[in-house]
Amino acid sequence: MVLNRDMSPTRIVFLVRSLEAGGAEYQLSLLAEHLDPEKFQVSVVCFYPTGNYIERLEQRGIRVYSLDKKGRWEVFRFFFRLVACMRRLNPEVIHSFMGPPNILAVLLRPFLPKLKIVWGVRNSAMSFADYDFTWRMTFRAERFLFRWTNSLVVNSDSGKAFLAETGFNLKKISSVANGIDTEKFQFNPSNREERRRQMGIDENTKLIALVARFDSKKDHKCFLQAAAQLSERRSDVRFLCTGTQGRIAINSLKEFSASLGLGEKVIWSGHEKNVSALLSAVDVLTSSSAYGEGFPNIVAEAMAVGVATVVTDVGDSARIVGDLGQVVPPKNPAALAEAWDAALQKPDTEALVMRENRRARIVDKFSIEKMVKNTEKIYQAL
């Protein structure tokens, strides 16, 4: 039997720079895996051939195509490969994620005139002074080219407000919060015991963690300054900094930590493959970001595990924690240290109830199902 075209799935291509570990890349993979296959036929096209999520997607039957970009400045040959790939896939909708992929999605329109274009933006207000000129140029190009898109999806209310303030047409912008895999992220006492043993931490020691890319917007220096202040009043705390390499050299942060007299109190680690297991070992999870956050996954993931959270009031962090976490101003180490101290002084009976309430909040408000359902509505509206 030949299917009526109206019954065939909508062909969607996700366009992204890479599938390396990152919040946007993880959310892309969750969305690709959970879209209704009877309604949507999904492919992923990435600039570069490496990434933590390629194998995961392919195991779930999602085709991933790499354009094998040779480097930052390979432009024309790379664009021709992109056009050829898109003509083969012939998508009805292209959903691009961040910066250059967003720009290229619009530039594809002359070659695929019926194409519907959805942009993905994951930031709130950025401080471009900390980045090279290409970031400012990219943002200006996005603001100019936005008129040729059909829709723009942000993952935070703060991101939507920032775009509206900077001249984007609010009518084409939708806010869809990230989805959290609450089956994966839940407290496991065995993981807690094992991971703390590996780090040399006993149960009487409190562990405060910053799980974030080593990037200026994450403000590791504020975290370390707060750590030094808390260490002056408490001897039972250790601090963990773990994440992928970004624009800040880890060695420079280690030197800064040493200058504050923190010494062995700080545990340094690279990319963490099993974040859910690590979070069970943590007593307080912190987001110390100074700017630019949209929806920080790690905050919601920590709450799904039941971990106490102390966050700066950047992006949607305050919205995520609600009244179940502590929110402090950015760039304020003293306020961060005070909030940590308060979180660690909760009685055990109260802490157990709070653990359950934190998880319930994430299950209720930030499920994968809600994220997928709200995104499907945007596609269908096109």
Contacts in CASP RR format, 6 or more apart in sequence:
PFRMAT RR
TARGET T0000
AUTHOR 0000-0000-0000
METHOD contacts of the structure
MODEL  1
MVLNRDMSPTRIVFLVRSLEAGGAEYQLSLLAEHLDPEKFQVSVVCFYPT
GNYIERLEQRGIRVYSLDKKGRWEVFRFFFRLVACMRRLNPEVIHSFMGP
PNILAVLLRPFLPKLKIVWGVRNSAMSFADYDFTWRMTFRAERFLFRWTN
SLVVNSDSGKAFLAETGFNLKKISSVANGIDTEKFQFNPSNREERRRQMG
IDENTKLIALVARFDSKKDHKCFLQAAAQLSERRSDVRFLCTGTQGRIAI
NSLKEFSASLGLGEKVIWSGHEKNVSALLSAVDVLTSSSAYGEGFPNIVA
EAMAVGVATVVTDVGDSARIVGDLGQVVPPKNPAALAEAWDAALQKPDTE
ALVMRENRRARIVDKFSIEKMVKNTEKIYQAL
9 37 0 8 1.000
9 38 0 8 1.000
9 39 0 8 1.000
9 40 0 8 1.000
9 41 0 8 1.000
10 39 0 8 1.000
10 40 0 8 1.000
10 41 0 8 1.000
10 92 0 8 1.000
10 93 0 8 1.000
10 379 0 8 1.000
11 41 0 8 1.000
11 43 0 8 1.000
11 89 0 8 1.000
11 90 0 8 1.000
11 91 0 8 1.000
11 92 0 8 1.000
11 93 0 8 1.000
12 35 0 8 1.000
12 40 0 8 1.000
12 41 0 8 1.000
12 42 0 8 1.000
12 43 0 8 1.000
12 91 0 8 1.000
12 92 0 8 1.000
12 93 0 8 1.000
12 94 0 8 1.000
12 95 0 8 1.000
12 379 0 8 1.000
13 42 0 8 1.000
13 43 0 8 1.000
13 44 0 8 1.000
13 45 0 8 1.000
13 86 0 8 1.000
13 89 0 8 1.000
13 91 0 8 1.000
13 93 0 8 1.000
13 94 0 8 1.000
13 95 0 8 1.000
14 28 0 8 1.000
14 31 0 8 1.000
14 32 0 8 1.000
14 42 0 8 1.000
14 43 0 8 1.000
14 44 0 8 1.000
14 45 0 8 1.000
14 94 0 8 1.000
14 95 0 8 1.000
14 96 0 8 1.000
14 97 0 8 1.000
15 45 0 8 1.000
15 46 0 8 1.000
15 94 0 8 1.000
15 95 0 8 1.000
15 96 0 8 1.000
15 97 0 8 1.000
15 101 0 8 1.000
15 104 0 8 1.000
15 105 0 8 1.000
16 24 0 8 1.000
16 25 0 8 1.000
16 28 0 8 1.000
16 44 0 8 1.000
16 45 0 8 1.000
16 46 0 8 1.000
16 47 0 8 1.000
16 96 0 8 1.000
16 97 0 8 1.000
16 98 0 8 1.000
16 101 0 8 1.000
17 46 0 8 1.000
17 47 0 8 1.000
17 48 0 8 1.000
17 97 0 8 1.000
17 98 0 8 1.000
17 100 0 8 1.000
17 101 0 8 1.000
18 25 0 8 1.000
18 46 0 8 1.000
18 47 0 8 1.000
18 48 0 8 1.000
18 50 0 8 1.000
18 51 0 8 1.000
19 25 0 8 1.000
19 28 0 8 1.000
19 29 0 8 1.000
19 44 0 8 1.000
19 46 0 8 1.000
19 50 0 8 1.000
19 51 0 8 1.000
19 52 0 8 1.000
19 53 0 8 1.000
19 54 0 8 1.000
19 57 0 8 1.000
19 64 0 8 1.000
20 50 0 8 1.000
20 51 0 8 1.000
20 52 0 8 1.000
20 244 0 8 1.000
21 51 0 8 1.000
21 52 0 8 1.000
21 53 0 8 1.000
21 244 0 8 1.000
21 271 0 8 1.000
22 213 0 8 1.000
22 244 0 8 1.000
23 122 0 8 1.000
23 178 0 8 1.000
23 297 0 8 1.000
24 97 0 8 1.000
24 98 0 8 1.000
24 122 0 8 1.000
25 51 0 8 1.000
25 52 0 8 1.000
25 53 0 8 1.000
25 97 0 8 1.000
26 53 0 8 1.000
26 297 0 8 1.000
27 155 0 8 1.000
27 178 0 8 1.000
27 179 0 8 1.000
27 297 0 8 1.000
27 371 0 8 1.000
28 44 0 8 1.000
28 53 0 8 1.000
28 97 0 8 1.000
29 53 0 8 1.000
29 56 0 8 1.000
29 57 0 8 1.000
30 179 0 8 1.000
30 181 0 8 1.000
30 368 0 8 1.000
30 371 0 8 1.000
30 372 0 8 1.000
31 371 0 8 1.000
31 372 0 8 1.000
31 375 0 8 1.000
32 42 0 8 1.000
32 44 0 8 1.000
32 57 0 8 1.000
32 60 0 8 1.000
32 62 0 8 1.000
33 57 0 8 1.000
33 60 0 8 1.000
33 62 0 8 1.000
34 368 0 8 1.000
34 369 0 8 1.000
34 372 0 8 1.000
35 42 0 8 1.000
35 372 0 8 1.000
35 375 0 8 1.000
35 376 0 8 1.000
36 376 0 8 1.000
39 376 0 8 1.000
39 380 0 8 1.000
40 376 0 8 1.000
40 379 0 8 1.000
42 62 0 8 1.000
43 62 0 8 1.000
43 63 0 8 1.000
43 64 0 8 1.000
43 65 0 8 1.000
43 89 0 8 1.000
43 91 0 8 1.000
44 57 0 8 1.000
44 62 0 8 1.000
44 63 0 8 1.000
44 64 0 8 1.000
44 65 0 8 1.000
45 64 0 8 1.000
45 65 0 8 1.000
45 66 0 8 1.000
45 67 0 8 1.000
45 82 0 8 1.000
45 85 0 8 1.000
45 86 0 8 1.000
45 89 0 8 1.000
46 54 0 8 1.000
46 64 0 8 1.000
46 65 0 8 1.000
46 66 0 8 1.000
46 67 0 8 1.000
47 66 0 8 1.000
47 67 0 8 1.000
47 69 0 8 1.000
47 78 0 8 1.000
47 100 0 8 1.000
47 101 0 8 1.000
48 66 0 8 1.000
48 67 0 8 1.000
48 68 0 8 1.000
48 69 0 8 1.000
49 66 0 8 1.000
49 68 0 8 1.000
54 64 0 8 1.000
54 66 0 8 1.000
57 64 0 8 1.000
58 64 0 8 1.000
65 85 0 8 1.000
65 89 0 8 1.000
67 78 0 8 1.000
67 81 0 8 1.000
67 82 0 8 1.000
67 85 0 8 1.000
68 81 0 8 1.000
69 78 0 8 1.000
70 77 0 8 1.000
70 78 0 8 1.000
79 104 0 8 1.000
79 107 0 8 1.000
82 104 0 8 1.000
82 108 0 8 1.000
83 108 0 8 1.000
83 111 0 8 1.000
86 94 0 8 1.000
86 108 0 8 1.000
86 111 0 8 1.000
86 112 0 8 1.000
87 111 0 8 1.000
87 112 0 8 1.000
90 112 0 8 1.000
91 112 0 8 1.000
91 115 0 8 1.000
92 114 0 8 1.000
92 115 0 8 1.000
92 116 0 8 1.000
93 115 0 8 1.000
93 116 0 8 1.000
93 117 0 8 1.000
93 118 0 8 1.000
93 379 0 8 1.000
93 382 0 8 1.000
94 105 0 8 1.000
94 108 0 8 1.000
94 115 0 8 1.000
94 116 0 8 1.000
94 117 0 8 1.000
94 118 0 8 1.000
95 118 0 8 1.000
95 119 0 8 1.000
95 120 0 8 1.000
95 153 0 8 1.000
95 379 0 8 1.000
96 102 0 8 1.000
96 104 0 8 1.000
96 105 0 8 1.000
96 117 0 8 1.000
96 118 0 8 1.000
96 119 0 8 1.000
96 120 0 8 1.000
97 120 0 8 1.000
97 122 0 8 1.000
98 120 0 8 1.000
98 121 0 8 1.000
98 122 0 8 1.000
99 138 0 8 1.000
99 139 0 8 1.000
99 142 0 8 1.000
100 138 0 8 1.000
102 119 0 8 1.000
102 120 0 8 1.000
102 121 0 8 1.000
102 142 0 8 1.000
102 145 0 8 1.000
103 138 0 8 1.000
103 141 0 8 1.000
103 142 0 8 1.000
103 145 0 8 1.000
105 117 0 8 1.000
105 119 0 8 1.000
105 149 0 8 1.000
106 117 0 8 1.000
106 145 0 8 1.000
106 148 0 8 1.000
106 149 0 8 1.000
108 115 0 8 1.000
109 115 0 8 1.000
109 117 0 8 1.000
109 148 0 8 1.000
116 150 0 8 1.000
116 151 0 8 1.000
116 382 0 8 1.000
117 148 0 8 1.000
117 149 0 8 1.000
117 150 0 8 1.000
117 151 0 8 1.000
118 149 0 8 1.000
118 150 0 8 1.000
118 151 0 8 1.000
118 152 0 8 1.000
118 153 0 8 1.000
118 378 0 8 1.000
118 379 0 8 1.000
118 382 0 8 1.000
119 142 0 8 1.000
119 146 0 8 1.000
119 149 0 8 1.000
119 151 0 8 1.000
119 152 0 8 1.000
119 153 0 8 1.000
120 152 0 8 1.000
120 153 0 8 1.000
120 154 0 8 1.000
121 142 0 8 1.000
121 152 0 8 1.000
121 153 0 8 1.000
121 154 0 8 1.000
121 155 0 8 1.000
121 159 0 8 1.000
121 163 0 8 1.000
122 154 0 8 1.000
122 155 0 8 1.000
122 156 0 8 1.000
122 294 0 8 1.000
122 295 0 8 1.000
123 159 0 8 1.000
123 162 0 8 1.000
123 292 0 8 1.000
123 293 0 8 1.000
123 294 0 8 1.000
124 156 0 8 1.000
124 158 0 8 1.000
124 159 0 8 1.000
124 161 0 8 1.000
124 162 0 8 1.000
124 291 0 8 1.000
124 292 0 8 1.000
124 293 0 8 1.000
124 294 0 8 1.000
124 314 0 8 1.000
124 315 0 8 1.000
124 316 0 8 1.000
125 158 0 8 1.000
125 159 0 8 1.000
125 162 0 8 1.000
125 291 0 8 1.000
125 292 0 8 1.000
126 135 0 8 1.000
126 139 0 8 1.000
126 217 0 8 1.000
126 291 0 8 1.000
126 292 0 8 1.000
127 216 0 8 1.000
127 217 0 8 1.000
127 290 0 8 1.000
127 291 0 8 1.000
127 292 0 8 1.000
128 135 0 8 1.000
128 136 0 8 1.000
128 139 0 8 1.000
130 216 0 8 1.000
130 217 0 8 1.000
130 247 0 8 1.000
131 216 0 8 1.000
131 247 0 8 1.000
143 166 0 8 1.000
143 167 0 8 1.000
143 168 0 8 1.000
146 152 0 8 1.000
146 168 0 8 1.000
146 169 0 8 1.000
146 172 0 8 1.000
147 169 0 8 1.000
149 172 0 8 1.000
150 172 0 8 1.000
150 382 0 8 1.000
151 172 0 8 1.000
151 173 0 8 1.000
151 174 0 8 1.000
151 378 0 8 1.000
151 381 0 8 1.000
151 382 0 8 1.000
152 163 0 8 1.000
152 168 0 8 1.000
152 172 0 8 1.000
152 173 0 8 1.000
152 174 0 8 1.000
153 173 0 8 1.000
153 174 0 8 1.000
153 175 0 8 1.000
153 176 0 8 1.000
153 375 0 8 1.000
153 378 0 8 1.000
154 160 0 8 1.000
154 163 0 8 1.000
154 173 0 8 1.000
154 174 0 8 1.000
154 175 0 8 1.000
154 176 0 8 1.000
154 294 0 8 1.000
155 175 0 8 1.000
155 176 0 8 1.000
155 177 0 8 1.000
155 178 0 8 1.000
155 294 0 8 1.000
155 295 0 8 1.000
155 316 0 8 1.000
156 175 0 8 1.000
156 177 0 8 1.000
156 293 0 8 1.000
156 294 0 8 1.000
156 295 0 8 1.000
156 315 0 8 1.000
156 316 0 8 1.000
156 319 0 8 1.000
157 175 0 8 1.000
157 316 0 8 1.000
157 319 0 8 1.000
158 293 0 8 1.000
158 294 0 8 1.000
158 314 0 8 1.000
158 315 0 8 1.000
158 316 0 8 1.000
159 175 0 8 1.000
159 294 0 8 1.000
159 315 0 8 1.000
160 170 0 8 1.000
160 173 0 8 1.000
160 174 0 8 1.000
160 175 0 8 1.000
163 170 0 8 1.000
163 173 0 8 1.000
164 170 0 8 1.000
164 173 0 8 1.000
174 374 0 8 1.000
174 378 0 8 1.000
176 371 0 8 1.000
176 374 0 8 1.000
176 375 0 8 1.000
176 378 0 8 1.000
177 295 0 8 1.000
177 316 0 8 1.000
177 365 0 8 1.000
177 366 0 8 1.000
177 370 0 8 1.000
177 371 0 8 1.000
178 295 0 8 1.000
178 297 0 8 1.000
178 300 0 8 1.000
178 366 0 8 1.000
178 371 0 8 1.000
179 300 0 8 1.000
179 366 0 8 1.000
179 367 0 8 1.000
179 368 0 8 1.000
179 370 0 8 1.000
179 371 0 8 1.000
180 297 0 8 1.000
180 300 0 8 1.000
180 301 0 8 1.000
180 304 0 8 1.000
180 362 0 8 1.000
180 366 0 8 1.000
180 367 0 8 1.000
180 368 0 8 1.000
181 368 0 8 1.000
182 304 0 8 1.000
182 359 0 8 1.000
182 362 0 8 1.000
182 363 0 8 1.000
182 367 0 8 1.000
184 276 0 8 1.000
185 275 0 8 1.000
185 276 0 8 1.000
185 279 0 8 1.000
185 301 0 8 1.000
185 304 0 8 1.000
185 305 0 8 1.000
185 362 0 8 1.000
186 276 0 8 1.000
186 304 0 8 1.000
186 305 0 8 1.000
186 359 0 8 1.000
187 280 0 8 1.000
187 305 0 8 1.000
187 306 0 8 1.000
187 355 0 8 1.000
187 359 0 8 1.000
188 276 0 8 1.000
188 277 0 8 1.000
188 280 0 8 1.000
189 280 0 8 1.000
191 276 0 8 1.000
191 277 0 8 1.000
191 278 0 8 1.000
191 280 0 8 1.000
191 281 0 8 1.000
192 280 0 8 1.000
192 281 0 8 1.000
194 277 0 8 1.000
195 277 0 8 1.000
195 278 0 8 1.000
195 280 0 8 1.000
195 281 0 8 1.000
196 202 0 8 1.000
196 203 0 8 1.000
196 207 0 8 1.000
196 281 0 8 1.000
199 207 0 8 1.000
199 238 0 8 1.000
199 240 0 8 1.000
199 267 0 8 1.000
199 281 0 8 1.000
201 207 0 8 1.000
201 238 0 8 1.000
201 281 0 8 1.000
204 236 0 8 1.000
205 236 0 8 1.000
205 237 0 8 1.000
205 238 0 8 1.000
206 234 0 8 1.000
206 236 0 8 1.000
206 237 0 8 1.000
206 238 0 8 1.000
206 283 0 8 1.000
206 284 0 8 1.000
206 344 0 8 1.000
207 237 0 8 1.000
207 238 0 8 1.000
207 239 0 8 1.000
207 240 0 8 1.000
207 281 0 8 1.000
207 282 0 8 1.000
207 283 0 8 1.000
207 284 0 8 1.000
208 227 0 8 1.000
208 230 0 8 1.000
208 237 0 8 1.000
208 238 0 8 1.000
208 239 0 8 1.000
208 240 0 8 1.000
208 282 0 8 1.000
208 283 0 8 1.000
208 284 0 8 1.000
208 285 0 8 1.000
208 286 0 8 1.000
208 340 0 8 1.000
209 239 0 8 1.000
209 240 0 8 1.000
209 241 0 8 1.000
209 242 0 8 1.000
209 278 0 8 1.000
209 279 0 8 1.000
209 282 0 8 1.000
209 284 0 8 1.000
209 285 0 8 1.000
209 286 0 8 1.000
210 218 0 8 1.000
210 220 0 8 1.000
210 223 0 8 1.000
210 239 0 8 1.000
210 240 0 8 1.000
210 241 0 8 1.000
210 242 0 8 1.000
210 286 0 8 1.000
210 287 0 8 1.000
210 288 0 8 1.000
211 240 0 8 1.000
211 242 0 8 1.000
211 243 0 8 1.000
211 272 0 8 1.000
211 275 0 8 1.000
211 278 0 8 1.000
211 279 0 8 1.000
211 285 0 8 1.000
211 298 0 8 1.000
212 218 0 8 1.000
212 220 0 8 1.000
212 243 0 8 1.000
212 287 0 8 1.000
212 288 0 8 1.000
212 289 0 8 1.000
212 298 0 8 1.000
213 243 0 8 1.000
213 244 0 8 1.000
213 245 0 8 1.000
213 246 0 8 1.000
214 220 0 8 1.000
214 243 0 8 1.000
214 244 0 8 1.000
214 245 0 8 1.000
214 246 0 8 1.000
214 247 0 8 1.000
214 248 0 8 1.000
214 249 0 8 1.000
214 250 0 8 1.000
214 253 0 8 1.000
215 246 0 8 1.000
215 247 0 8 1.000
215 248 0 8 1.000
216 247 0 8 1.000
216 248 0 8 1.000
216 290 0 8 1.000
217 289 0 8 1.000
217 290 0 8 1.000
217 291 0 8 1.000
217 292 0 8 1.000
217 293 0 8 1.000
218 287 0 8 1.000
218 288 0 8 1.000
218 289 0 8 1.000
218 290 0 8 1.000
219 288 0 8 1.000
219 289 0 8 1.000
219 290 0 8 1.000
219 312 0 8 1.000
219 330 0 8 1.000
219 331 0 8 1.000
220 241 0 8 1.000
220 248 0 8 1.000
220 253 0 8 1.000
220 288 0 8 1.000
221 253 0 8 1.000
221 256 0 8 1.000
222 288 0 8 1.000
222 290 0 8 1.000
222 312 0 8 1.000
222 330 0 8 1.000
222 331 0 8 1.000
222 332 0 8 1.000
222 333 0 8 1.000
222 336 0 8 1.000
223 239 0 8 1.000
223 241 0 8 1.000
223 286 0 8 1.000
223 288 0 8 1.000
223 336 0 8 1.000
224 239 0 8 1.000
224 241 0 8 1.000
224 253 0 8 1.000
224 256 0 8 1.000
224 257 0 8 1.000
224 260 0 8 1.000
224 262 0 8 1.000
224 266 0 8 1.000
225 260 0 8 1.000
225 333 0 8 1.000
226 288 0 8 1.000
226 333 0 8 1.000
226 334 0 8 1.000
226 336 0 8 1.000
226 337 0 8 1.000
226 340 0 8 1.000
227 237 0 8 1.000
227 239 0 8 1.000
227 257 0 8 1.000
227 260 0 8 1.000
227 262 0 8 1.000
227 265 0 8 1.000
227 266 0 8 1.000
227 337 0 8 1.000
228 260 0 8 1.000
228 261 0 8 1.000
228 262 0 8 1.000
228 333 0 8 1.000
229 333 0 8 1.000
229 334 0 8 1.000
229 337 0 8 1.000
230 237 0 8 1.000
230 337 0 8 1.000
230 340 0 8 1.000
230 341 0 8 1.000
231 237 0 8 1.000
231 262 0 8 1.000
231 265 0 8 1.000
233 341 0 8 1.000
234 341 0 8 1.000
234 344 0 8 1.000
237 265 0 8 1.000
237 340 0 8 1.000
237 344 0 8 1.000
238 265 0 8 1.000
238 266 0 8 1.000
238 267 0 8 1.000
239 262 0 8 1.000
239 265 0 8 1.000
239 266 0 8 1.000
239 267 0 8 1.000
240 266 0 8 1.000
240 267 0 8 1.000
240 269 0 8 1.000
240 282 0 8 1.000
241 253 0 8 1.000
241 266 0 8 1.000
241 267 0 8 1.000
241 268 0 8 1.000
241 269 0 8 1.000
242 267 0 8 1.000
242 268 0 8 1.000
242 269 0 8 1.000
242 270 0 8 1.000
242 271 0 8 1.000
242 272 0 8 1.000
242 278 0 8 1.000
243 269 0 8 1.000
243 270 0 8 1.000
243 271 0 8 1.000
243 272 0 8 1.000
244 270 0 8 1.000
244 271 0 8 1.000
245 270 0 8 1.000
250 268 0 8 1.000
250 270 0 8 1.000
254 266 0 8 1.000
254 268 0 8 1.000
257 263 0 8 1.000
257 266 0 8 1.000
272 278 0 8 1.000
275 298 0 8 1.000
275 301 0 8 1.000
276 301 0 8 1.000
276 305 0 8 1.000
279 285 0 8 1.000
279 301 0 8 1.000
279 302 0 8 1.000
279 305 0 8 1.000
279 307 0 8 1.000
280 305 0 8 1.000
282 302 0 8 1.000
282 307 0 8 1.000
283 307 0 8 1.000
283 308 0 8 1.000
283 344 0 8 1.000
284 307 0 8 1.000
284 308 0 8 1.000
284 309 0 8 1.000
284 310 0 8 1.000
284 340 0 8 1.000
284 343 0 8 1.000
284 344 0 8 1.000
285 298 0 8 1.000
285 299 0 8 1.000
285 302 0 8 1.000
285 307 0 8 1.000
285 308 0 8 1.000
285 309 0 8 1.000
285 310 0 8 1.000
286 309 0 8 1.000
286 310 0 8 1.000
286 311 0 8 1.000
286 336 0 8 1.000
286 340 0 8 1.000
287 293 0 8 1.000
287 296 0 8 1.000
287 298 0 8 1.000
287 299 0 8 1.000
287 309 0 8 1.000
287 311 0 8 1.000
287 312 0 8 1.000
287 314 0 8 1.000
287 317 0 8 1.000
288 312 0 8 1.000
288 330 0 8 1.000
288 336 0 8 1.000
289 296 0 8 1.000
289 312 0 8 1.000
289 314 0 8 1.000
289 315 0 8 1.000
289 317 0 8 1.000
289 330 0 8 1.000
290 312 0 8 1.000
290 314 0 8 1.000
290 330 0 8 1.000
290 331 0 8 1.000
291 314 0 8 1.000
291 330 0 8 1.000
292 314 0 8 1.000
292 315 0 8 1.000
293 314 0 8 1.000
293 315 0 8 1.000
293 316 0 8 1.000
293 317 0 8 1.000
294 315 0 8 1.000
294 316 0 8 1.000
295 315 0 8 1.000
295 316 0 8 1.000
295 320 0 8 1.000
296 311 0 8 1.000
296 315 0 8 1.000
296 316 0 8 1.000
296 317 0 8 1.000
296 320 0 8 1.000
299 309 0 8 1.000
299 311 0 8 1.000
299 317 0 8 1.000
299 320 0 8 1.000
299 321 0 8 1.000
300 320 0 8 1.000
300 362 0 8 1.000
300 366 0 8 1.000
302 309 0 8 1.000
303 309 0 8 1.000
303 320 0 8 1.000
303 321 0 8 1.000
303 324 0 8 1.000
303 358 0 8 1.000
303 359 0 8 1.000
303 361 0 8 1.000
303 362 0 8 1.000
304 358 0 8 1.000
304 359 0 8 1.000
304 362 0 8 1.000
304 363 0 8 1.000
305 359 0 8 1.000
306 354 0 8 1.000
306 355 0 8 1.000
306 356 0 8 1.000
306 358 0 8 1.000
306 359 0 8 1.000
307 355 0 8 1.000
307 358 0 8 1.000
308 325 0 8 1.000
308 343 0 8 1.000
308 344 0 8 1.000
308 346 0 8 1.000
308 351 0 8 1.000
308 354 0 8 1.000
308 358 0 8 1.000
309 321 0 8 1.000
309 324 0 8 1.000
309 325 0 8 1.000
309 326 0 8 1.000
309 358 0 8 1.000
310 325 0 8 1.000
310 326 0 8 1.000
310 327 0 8 1.000
310 328 0 8 1.000
310 336 0 8 1.000
310 339 0 8 1.000
310 340 0 8 1.000
310 343 0 8 1.000
311 317 0 8 1.000
311 318 0 8 1.000
311 320 0 8 1.000
311 321 0 8 1.000
311 325 0 8 1.000
311 326 0 8 1.000
311 327 0 8 1.000
311 328 0 8 1.000
312 327 0 8 1.000
312 328 0 8 1.000
312 329 0 8 1.000
312 330 0 8 1.000
312 331 0 8 1.000
312 332 0 8 1.000
312 336 0 8 1.000
313 327 0 8 1.000
313 328 0 8 1.000
313 329 0 8 1.000
313 330 0 8 1.000
314 330 0 8 1.000
317 327 0 8 1.000
318 327 0 8 1.000
320 366 0 8 1.000
321 327 0 8 1.000
322 361 0 8 1.000
324 354 0 8 1.000
324 357 0 8 1.000
324 358 0 8 1.000
324 361 0 8 1.000
325 343 0 8 1.000
325 358 0 8 1.000
326 339 0 8 1.000
326 342 0 8 1.000
326 343 0 8 1.000
328 335 0 8 1.000
328 336 0 8 1.000
328 338 0 8 1.000
328 339 0 8 1.000
329 335 0 8 1.000
346 354 0 8 1.000
END
